[in-house]
Each structure stands twice: as structure tokens, then as C-alpha cells.
């Protein structure tokens, strides 16, 4: 196993641990922070997979903007008392304590399947395209996607305005 | 597909699957609205990583990035609208527990 593969393994394991922490921690603010960490690790992985523009979007939008939205919403929806926190922790660990076991079991199962049939995920890949520049593809062949994105953004903006309309 | 590429594809696929399972379990097991949205967010992250991985494996990173960027934009809009709904639900019911929110039940 070369150094690159070791780094990939470490990143994937860290991402899964961050995701499990996000789900398992009883406090919502810690969940939001865990999600931001998972987004940052995902951005590094995407960067390593030769997709730098998507990595920048992931880091700035998902790790930054969405975390800020989550934390704002959590702070707007009331504080939790220590008694409530203790009660929530008990219920939370009873419900989510099984998640690490499920994750480990699925990992072991997939590893066994991979060892039984190592060619299970071997794909017949098509030839790479002549043009692979994201700017040319985004502004050329996928230009209409931008209109779709604008429409979705406007729909979201109008939706939020409607939710908070006073009259 | 070369041996190294195949090994990398398998490793990332397992990570994506585990990430998706964590998000799905979060959505299924929780009664808190914010935590359910966090679970959806984790599942969307798994899908984003899979799109990027597929682009890397097939040598079409440009196309995969355009899809990933579109997915991220949709993700943000979903989160913003969901948070707007959650804040309004909290203003009306003073709770985010779906067991106690029964206004919409016919």
C-alpha cells in the first residue's frame, strides 16, 4: 500500500468517524460542528480526486454557509436546561448507541464480500472524453444547468420570504 | 481499471456506503426536526462524493464537477427552506419534537 492510498484511507475513516459523531452527539450544536468537520474532510477528498472547483464549493458553501445556517437555527430555537440535557443524553445513547455497531458490521461484511470476490467492483470503463475542462463543460454543454440552478435559488428565496411574511 | 484504481474505488465506495447509512439511521431514529435535516445532509454528502468518485474513475472530472456543483446548489436551497419551516414550526409549537407536533394530522 503506497502513501497516497494510506492518506486516502485515513481521510475516508476520518470522514466516517465525523459522520458517526455528528449523529451520536446529543447536543445539536455539536452535531452542527461535526457536520462542518465532515464537510471540510469531504472537501479535501474531493480536491484529492482532481475536482478542485467542486472542492471549493463544498468548503465554502457546505462547511461555511450551511453550518452558519444550522447554528443560527439552533440558537433561534431555544436553549436547553441541564435537566433536559441529561434526559436527552439517556434517550439519545439508547437510540443511537447501536449506530457504531451497525457501521462496523457493514464494514466487516463489505470487506468479506470484497475478499470473496475481488472483481465485484471492477468496471468496464468508457474511453475518457476529449474535453475535460470544467469551465468549458459548465459554460458550454451544461449551460442550461445554470438556468435550473437560478430557478431553484429563486424558488428557495421566494419560499423563505413566504414563510416569514407578516401580512 | 487498474489494481490501484480498483482498490481506491472499493475503499471510497465503502466509505460512501457507511456515510449514507449514518445519515439514513439519523433520519429514521430521531424525532428532532433539525437532526433529521442533518441526516439528510449526510446522505447528500455521500451522493456528492459518489458523483465525484465516478467522474474520477471514468476520467470525466469536468462533467462530474458540474453535477456536483448543481447538487450543492440544490442542497443549500433545501437546507434554507427546511430551516425556514423548522423556525416557523418552533414559533407555533415551541418544540421540535415531531411526536408532539400533531397540528397537521387529519
Interface residues (C-beta under 8 A of the other chain):
Chain A: X2 X5 X8 X9 X12 X13 X15 X16 X19 X20 X22 X23 X28 X31 X32 X35 X38 X39 X42 X45 X46 X49 X50 X51 X53 X54 X57 X58 X61 X62 X65 X66 X69 X70 X72 X73 X74 X76 X77 X78 X95 X96 X99 X102 X103 X106 X107 X110 X111 X114 X118 X121 X122 X123 X125 X126 X128 X129 X131 X132 X133 X134 X136 X137 X138 X142 X145 X148 X149 X152 X153 X155 X156 X159 X160 X163 X164
Chain B: X1 X4 X6 X7 X8 X9 X10 X11 X12 X13 X14 X15 X17 X18 X19 X21 X22 X23 X25 X26 X29 X30 X32 X34 X35 X37 X38 X39 X41 X42 X45 X48 X49 X52 X53 X55 X56 X57 X58 X59 X60 X61 X62 X63 X64 X65 X66 X68 X69 X70 X72 X73 X74 X75 X76 X77 X78 X79 X80 X81 X83 X84 X85 X86 X87 X88 X90 X94 X96
